[in-house]
Structures are given as structure tokens and as C-alpha cells.
């Protein structure tokens, strides 16, 4: 799949078939995440791959009951990937904590790779971090940034509305239209 097609076709998926995700595909997703750019090439992220139903249920229990991804994480998706990052292994400059950007780039690449493999994902960040940390034995000092269910989509969700490029793009300074 072409990168532009992957960008255009990627959706947040919360309903999956019961088909397992082959390890070779998981390795390809994780490799895509590993190759992400990072501040000063610090590569502060780590991934935890969860297949165990009890662990997935613990992750779901860390999510509010009205989180729309709760069922996907706890019951439906065959795999959940948890994204952790070490803020001290990344950079901080001018009040910006780069571990969030760095780990977000790694997860985005992983999610685009999943789409290219015919798999669905969904960025999930609404959970109790301490509950997830304890359930997965995440070392102190690391942050649990996000997680994603991974699986074969039951159906491809419709595209979500996006802002027009003219609403978010300027030329040379804020407010001057970009007419590219």
C-alpha cells in the first residue's frame, strides 16, 4: 500500500473479527514503530504486546465504562499494544517534553503499518495510568502513553470529517492564506 493511501484509508477501529494476528505481522508493526524519528534519536519508547485475555481485561478495567474502546481492548481485539516512554531518555527543551511527541510518532508509524497489513487500530489514551502500570509491571520512571487494540476489522468505518487544508495552512505568517 502506498503511504498516501495508508494515510487516507487509516481509521479508528473498535470492532474486530476473531481472526488471530500472525506474529510476523506484529513484528512488522513493531519494526515500523522502532524506525520512527525521535528527538536527538533518543528512541525513548517501549512496546508491550498483550495477547493474554486476563491482561487485556485488566487493561479494560483501567478504562472508564463509557470509553468507546473499552470493549475492543478487553474482549474483542486479539492483540493490544501498549506504548510506554521514558521521559528522562528523551529531551525537554523550552518547556516541551519530547517523549510525548517521540512516542506518538512511533505509535503513528505502527498504526499506519497495521493499516497496510489489513489490520485495524485505535489510539486509546483515556485510562488510569497507575492501573495499567501495575497490571503490566511497567517500571517507575516510565509513562504509559497510549495503547491500541490490533486486529482484523469487522468492517471499515466511514471516514471522519476533516478540516479543509485552507483552514489549517498559512503562508509565511499566521493568517495569510496558503494557495499552493
C-alpha positions in Angstrom: 0.0 0.0 0.0 1.3 3.4 -0.9 1.9 5.8 2.0 -0.7 8.3 0.8 -3.3 5.6 0.5 -2.4 4.3 4.0 -2.8 7.9 5.4 -6.1 8.3 3.6 -7.6 4.9 4.5 -6.5 4.6 8.2 -9.5 4.6 10.5 -10.0 4.2 14.3 -11.3 0.6 14.5 -13.2 -0.7 17.6 -14.8 -3.8 16.2 -12.7 -6.8 15.1 -13.1 -10.3 13.8 -11.9 -13.2 15.9 -9.1 -13.9 13.5 -5.7 -14.0 15.2 -2.9 -11.6 14.2 0.1 -13.5 12.9 3.4 -12.8 14.8 5.1 -11.9 11.5 2.6 -9.1 11.1 3.1 -8.0 14.7 6.9 -7.9 14.1 6.4 -5.7 11.0 4.2 -3.3 13.0 6.7 -3.1 15.8 9.6 -2.6 13.4 7.7 0.3 11.8 7.4 1.8 15.3 11.0 1.2 16.0 12.0 3.1 12.9 10.2 6.3 13.9 12.1 9.6 14.2 12.8 11.0 17.7 14.3 14.0 19.4 18.1 13.6 19.1 17.5 10.0 18.1 16.8 9.1 21.8 14.2 6.4 20.9 12.6 6.7 24.4 9.6 4.3 23.7 8.9 0.7 24.5 6.0 -1.5 23.4 4.3 -4.2 25.4 2.3 -6.8 23.3 -0.7 -8.2 25.1 -2.5 -11.3 23.9 -3.5 -12.8 27.3 -7.3 -12.4 27.8 -6.8 -11.7 31.5 -4.3 -9.0 30.9 -6.5 -7.4 28.3 -9.4 -7.4 30.8 -7.1 -5.7 33.3 -6.4 -3.0 30.7 -10.1 -2.6 30.0 -10.8 -2.3 33.7 -8.4 0.7 33.8 -10.7 2.5 31.3 -13.9 4.4 32.2 -17.0 2.5 31.5 -18.1 5.0 28.8 -14.8 4.8 26.9 -15.8 3.5 23.4 -12.6 1.5 23.1 -13.1 -0.5 26.3 -14.8 -3.5 24.8 -12.3 -3.6 21.9 -9.4 -3.7 24.4 -10.9 -6.1 26.9 -12.9 -8.6 24.8 -12.8 -8.1 21.0 -9.3 -7.4 19.7 -6.9 -10.4 19.6 -3.9 -8.1 20.5 -3.4 -4.9 22.4 -0.1 -3.0 22.1 0.8 -0.7 25.0 3.1 2.3 24.3 5.4 3.4 27.1 8.0 6.1 27.2 10.9 7.1 29.4 10.7 10.9 29.7 14.3 11.0 31.0 15.5 9.1 27.9 14.1 11.8 25.7 14.5 15.5 25.7 13.0 18.6 27.2 13.5 22.0 25.7 11.8 25.3 26.2 9.2 23.6 28.4 8.4 20.9 25.8 8.5 17.3 26.9 9.6 15.5 23.7 8.8 12.0 24.9 5.2 12.5 24.1 5.9 13.5 20.5 8.6 10.8 20.1 6.3 8.0 21.3 3.4 9.4 19.4 5.4 9.3 16.2 6.4 5.6 16.9 2.7 4.7 17.5 1.6 6.5 14.4 4.1 4.6 12.3 2.9 1.4 13.9 -0.7 2.2 13.2 0.0 3.1 9.6 1.9 -0.2 9.1 -1.1 -2.0 10.6 -3.4 -0.4 8.1 -1.0 -1.5 5.3 -1.2 -5.1 6.7 -5.0 -5.1 6.6 -5.3 -4.6 10.3 -7.2 -2.1 12.4 -6.1 0.0 15.3 -7.4 2.8 17.5 -5.4 5.3 19.6 -6.5 4.9 23.2 -5.3 7.3 25.9 -8.3 7.5 28.3 -7.3 5.1 31.0 -6.0 5.1 34.6 -2.2 5.0 34.1 -1.4 3.6 37.5 -3.7 0.7 37.0 -2.1 -0.1 33.6 1.4 0.3 35.1 0.7 -2.1 37.9 -1.1 -4.7 35.6 1.9 -4.8 33.3 4.8 -4.2 35.8 5.9 -1.0 34.0 9.0 0.3 35.8 8.8 3.6 37.7 10.0 6.5 35.7 8.2 5.2 32.5 4.9 6.7 31.4 2.2 4.7 29.9 1.3 7.0 27.0 -1.3 5.1 25.0 -2.4 1.7 23.8 -4.1 0.3 20.7 -6.2 -2.7 20.0 -5.0 -4.6 16.9 -6.9 -7.0 14.8 -8.7 -7.6 11.5 -11.5 -5.0 11.3 -15.1 -6.4 11.3 -15.8 -3.6 8.9 -14.1 -0.5 7.7 -15.5 2.6 9.5 -16.6 5.6 7.4 -14.2 8.5 7.1 -14.5 11.1 9.8 -14.8 14.7 8.8 -11.5 16.6 8.4 -10.9 20.3 8.3 -10.2 21.7 4.9 -6.5 22.4 4.2 -7.3 26.1 3.8 -8.5 26.2 7.4 -5.2 25.0 8.9 -2.4 26.2 6.5 -0.9 29.6 6.2 1.9 31.1 4.1 4.8 33.0 5.6 2.8 34.1 8.7 -0.3 33.3 10.7 -3.5 34.2 8.9 -2.1 34.7 5.4 -3.7 32.0 3.1 -1.5 29.4 1.5 -2.5 29.0 -2.1 -0.3 26.0 -3.0 
